[in-house]
């Protein structure tokens, strides 16, 4: 790897005797990893059997690569994620029932981790400012099978106006200079120059300022980057402590191989040592920095004052009587045990809006909760997202596929079965993995797997 000479000089100065080992590590091969999905009803044994060991600081983490066309991956039983990045979700440590914001969430690795730790209870708002990346985020969360996640495509400044003092925990996995990912994504080296970390730090401070306005008293803010740059790491943590007296740093547990923050790389405040650094010459993973803050002390919650809505918006998401009947018929026939929280309609798309959020009129929302399906002419078509959110035991009508039939399904082919079953919608299941919906007509299963995902 051809590192910029200014980069090498900088870290030779900062790391001293450690610098040769650090620079040598950047020329080694990057490590892959994956997490298993605890929201699923079982373990992905085929993928786990090919793992190269457990990640010691993440109970659901493994070293190894994931086959992107495997049943485990396509149905959301595993998520490919770099091992060091996995620790961030563990530090956030969200609890079931809390309201959590992942402010810079794409592509979704940390969001899927957060909602897993929440046991898919409460509310996760996963936000991404860039639309293309936000669409990838939404797709990854749908595959993971989350029900209580809202995906937004907004700026932090816009969100802060919608959610003042709203969230119990906020993660800022900040857009950064990416130094910690140089060996995994060498293209990032092309963007680096000596001024780039300072430019990133300036943008990061604006994001932090917005996040703090959305944090409840007593709430937790976790700030992380995938860079080694002190300007974006300890110096930004120091900036928070200097500018927000109510923010206090909390100790982040350092597992073997993890380093504490370096106060001497900022203003010398010993509190900065409570953060942790992950260096590739000390740990099996890429470069990361994680700092944790608590915002003051908890106060008694006051009921949120509802904004007065214009009359024209009052029923903008309501179903017609015919649509309600179509969905109820599907629900009674296929998933009678599924009870939606609040049905909302966006165009012809039906969603289940989580309980923790009500203000959606003024937000650019890509996924307002779980996508249930689409209303077509005189019929309702259930979505892949709904199928992936269900366990086989939650469905009244299931149809077991062999792995060969599953491969036909994801290829977009119809499937012929040799059983006499009633016509209608079925949840398709392969080796305990819910993998989609099919409509049985006589002995032929019509394929509704999304065309853009077929392979």
N, C-alpha and C positions, 0 to 999 in steps of 0.2 A: 504494500500500500504506500502510495506517495503522499505523505503528510506534508502540509505547508511548513516551511522552515520556521515561520513565525509561531506556529502552533507548537512545534517541538521546543523552541527556545522558551516559550511561555511556561510549559510544564516542566522543563528542566529546572527553571528558576523556582517554580512553586513546589515541586516534589523532591528536588535535591537528589539524594541517594536512591530514592524510589524510581526516579525517572526512567532509567534503562529498562527496568522490568515492566513499567507502565507502557512505554512505547513498544516494547517487544510484544506485549499482550495484544496490542492493536493490530498486529500483523498475523495473529493467530485466527483460526476459523471461529466464526460466531457460533453460539449455542442455540439450539431450538428447544422449545418446550411446549407443553399444552396443559390445560386444566380440564378436569372432568366436570360435568354438570350435575350438581347435587339435586337440582329440581326434577331430574328424570328418575324414573322408577327402576333403578338398577345401575350397574357399572359397565362402561364400555370395555369389556374384557379383551376384545381383539386388539384395540389400540393400546391398552395398558400392557398387554403381553409383549409389545414391541418397544416399550419404553426403556430408557437407559438409566432408570433410577428415579427416586422421588426428590422433589424440591423440598429441602428440609424446613423452610420457613413458610410453606403454603400447603395446608392439608390436602388440597385438591390438585396440587401441581406435580408435574412429571417432566423429566428431560426426555427429549425425543421429538421426532417429526410426525406430523399427521398427514394421512392421505386425504387430500381435499375432495376426492370422489368416493370416499368410503361411506358406508351406512352411518357410522358413528358421527362423522363430521357433518354430513348433509342433513341429518335429523337433529343436530344441536346437542349431541351427547358429549362433545369435546370442543374446545376452542384453542386454536393454535396461538400461543403467546410466549414472548421472550421471557425467560425465567426471572430476570431482575425486575421487569415491569410488573410481575405478579405480586410483588411485595406491597405495592402501593395500596391495593384494595384491602389487604390485611391491616395496614396502618389506619385506613379510614374506619374500618370496623363498624359498618352500619348495622343497626339492629332492626329486627322485624317491627313494622309499624311506623318507622320514622319517615320523615320527608327528606329526601337526599337529592342533591344536584351534582351531576357530573358536567362541569361547565364547558370543557373542551374535549368532547367525548369520543370523536371518531378516531379509529375505526370501530371501537366498541369493546375492546378487550377488558378495560377496567370497568365499563358499565355492566357487562355480563357478570363480572366478578362481584360487583356491589350488589346487584339484585339477587345473586345467589346467597350472599351472606345475609341478606334481608329475608331470605326464604320466600321471596316474591310477595312480601306483605308490606303494606305502606305505599309509598310513592317514590319512584325514581324519575326525575326529569333529566334526560340525556340530551345535551345541547351541542350543536356544532354550527359554527357561523358560515362555513362554506357548504353550499348546497350539495355539490357532488359527493363530498365526504359525508354529509348528513344522510344522504340516501344509502350509502354503504353502511353507516351506523345503524339505520333503521332495519336494513336487511339482516345484519348480524344479530340484532336483538330479537327479531322475529324468529330466526332460526333457533335461538337459545330457548325460546318458548316462554318469555316473560309476559305476564298479564298486566302488571301494575307499573308499566313504564310509558312515559310520554316522551316522544322525540320531537325536539324543537330545532328550528333553523333560524337562530336569532343572534344578535350582538349582545354581549354582556350588559351594555348600557340599556338596551331595551328590556332585558329580563329584570334588571334591578328595579325598574318602575312597576313591574307586574308582581314582584315577589318580595316586598320589603319585610325583612326580619321573618322570613317564612321557613327556612330550611334548618333542620337539625344538624345536618352535615353537608359540607360542600367540598368537592374535590376539584382542584385546579391542576390538571396535568398539562402544564403550560406549553404552548408552542415555543420552541426554543431553538438554539443554534445546532442542536442535534449531535454534539461532539461524542456523546456516549454511544451513538449508533453508527459511527464511522465504519467499523469493520463489518457491520451487518448491511448498511446502506452506503457504500462508498461514494455514491453520487452526491451525498450531502457535503462532501469535502469541497466540491466546486463552488458552493455558496459561501464558504467560510472566508472571512478576512478578520483582521485584528479588531475592527470596530463592530463586527456583527454581534458578539455577545452583549455589548452595551446597548445596541439598538433593540435587541430582543428583550433585554431587561426593562427598557422603557415601556414597551408594549405590555409586558407581563405585569408591571405595576398598575397599569390602567385596568387590567382584568382583575387583579387582586382587589382594587378599590371597589369595583362593582360587586364582587363576591361578598365582601364584608358587609355591604348594605343589605344583602339577602340572608345573612346569618342570624339566627335567633340568639338572644342572650343565653350563654351557656353552651352554644353550639360549637361544633368542631370544624376547623378549616384545615385541609391537608393540601400542601403545595408541593408539587413534584415536577422534576424536569428529567430529560434524558441527555443532560449535558454535564461536563466537568467544570464549566466556566464559573468561577466565583462570583462574577458580576450578576449571573442569573440565579445563583444558589444562595450561599451565605449572605451575600450583599443584599439580596432581595428579602431574605428573612430578617436581616438587620433593619432594612427599610420599614418592614411591617411593625417591628417593635418600636421604632422611633416615632412613627407617624400614627400609630393606633395604640394608645396606652392601655386600652381594655383587652388587647390581644396578648395572651401569654403563651409561651412555648411549652409544649409537653414533651416528655422524653419518648423517643421512638426506640423500641427495643432493637438492639444490634445483635443479630445472630453471628455465629462464627464466620469470619471473612468479611463482615461489614465494618465500615469505618464510621467514626463519629464525624460530625461537621467540624470544619476548621475555623474557629473564631479568628485566627490570625489572618485569614484570607478576606476578612471584612473589617469591622471596627474593634475587634478584640473582645466583644461581649461574650462571656463564658456561656451564656444561655444557648448560643449557636451550636455548641457541642451536643445539644439534645437532638439535633437533626442527624440523619445518617447519609452516608455516601456508599455507593456500590461501585467499586473499581474492578475492571476486568482482570487485573493482575492479583487480586485478592479473593475473588469470588467467581463461581461458574455462571457468568452472565455478562450483560453489557453494562454500560455506565448509567447510573441513576442517582438522583438526589431526592430525599423525602424529608419534609419538615411538617410538624403538626402543631396547631395552635388552638387554644380555646378562647372563645369570645366572652369575656366577663363571667358573670354568674347567672344561673337560670333565674327567671322571674315567672310569676304566675301568668299563664297564657290568657289573653283576652280574646273573646270571640272575634273572628275576622269580620269587619264591616263589609257588607256586600255592596258593590257598586250598583248604582241605579242603571238599569239597562234601557236602551231605547226599545220601544214596543216592537219595532220591526225585527228585532233579534230574538224575541221571546220564544219563538217556536222554530227558529232557523235550523235546528238539528233534530227536530221531532220526526218520528216515522208517521206515515199515513196509516190509516186503519188497515188497508190491504197489505202494506209492508209488515206491519206488526203481526198480522195473521200468518203471512208467509214464514216469518222467522219463528214464530211460536210453533207452527206445524213442524218445522225442521227440528227445533229444540226438543219437542215432545217425542219425536220419532227417533232421534239419534243421540242427543246429549241431554236427557231430562234432568240430570243432576247438576248441570251447569246453570248457575244463576248469575246473570250479568248485574253489574253495579249500576250503570247508567248507560242506556243505549243512546248513541248519538249518530247522526247521519251526515256524512260529508259527500255531497253529490249523491251517487248511488252506492257509496261504500259505507258499511255499517261497522261501528266500533263500540267497544265497551270501555267507557271512560272510568279511570280509577277514582276511588272515593276521595282521595286527598286533594283533588284539583277541581276547580269550578270555573275559573276565569280563563276562557280560551278564545274569546272573540277577538282580542287584540294581539294575538300571538300567531306567528307563522309556524304552524304545527304540521309536521310530516306524518306523525303517527299518534293520534290522540288515544292511546291505550291499545288494547288488543284488537286487531283487525278480525272481525267475525266473518265477513263475506261481502258479496255484491248482490244487489237487486237487479235482476234482468227482467224481461217482459214476462210477467205472471210467474216468476220463480225466484228462489233465493239460492245462490251458489256459495257454499262455505269456503273459507279461505285456507290456504296452506298454513298461515300463521296460527289459526285456531287449531288445526290438526296438531301442530308441533307443540302447542301449549297444553294439550290433553295427554293424560296417560291412558293406555288402553282400557283400564278398568273404569274410567269415567264415561266411556261411551256405551250406549245400549246396543248399537249395531257395529260390529267390527268384522273385518275380513282379513284373514291371515295370508300374507304373501310369502313365497319362497324368495331367496335372495335373487334368483334368476328373474322372477316376476317383478321384484323391486327394480331391477336394472331395466326391465322393459318399461316400467312406470316412469322412471326418471328420464328415459329416452323419449317419452311422449307417446308410447304405443298403447293400444287397448290391450286388455288382459282377458283371457278366456278362463273361466273356472269350471270345475266339473261337479259343483254342488247345486242342489235345487234350493235357492234362497229367494225371499221376497225381493222384488225390485225396490230401488230407492238408494238413498245415500248411505255410504258405509265409511267408517274410519278405517283406513288401510294400515295394517300393522305388519312389520317384518322383524322377527327376532326380538319382540317386546318393544320395538321402536315405532312409535306413531310416525307415519311418514307422509300423510296426505289424505285427501278424500277422493273417493271414486263413486260414480253413480252406476249401479248395477241395473242392466236391462236384460232380462232373461239370464243368459250365462256370460254376458259380456260386460266388463267393467270399463265404462267410459272414462277417459283420462282427463283430469283437470289440473295436472301439474303445470305450473306457470311456464310458458314458452321460453321466457328469458333465462330460466334456470336449468333447462333440460341439457343433458349431455349423454 
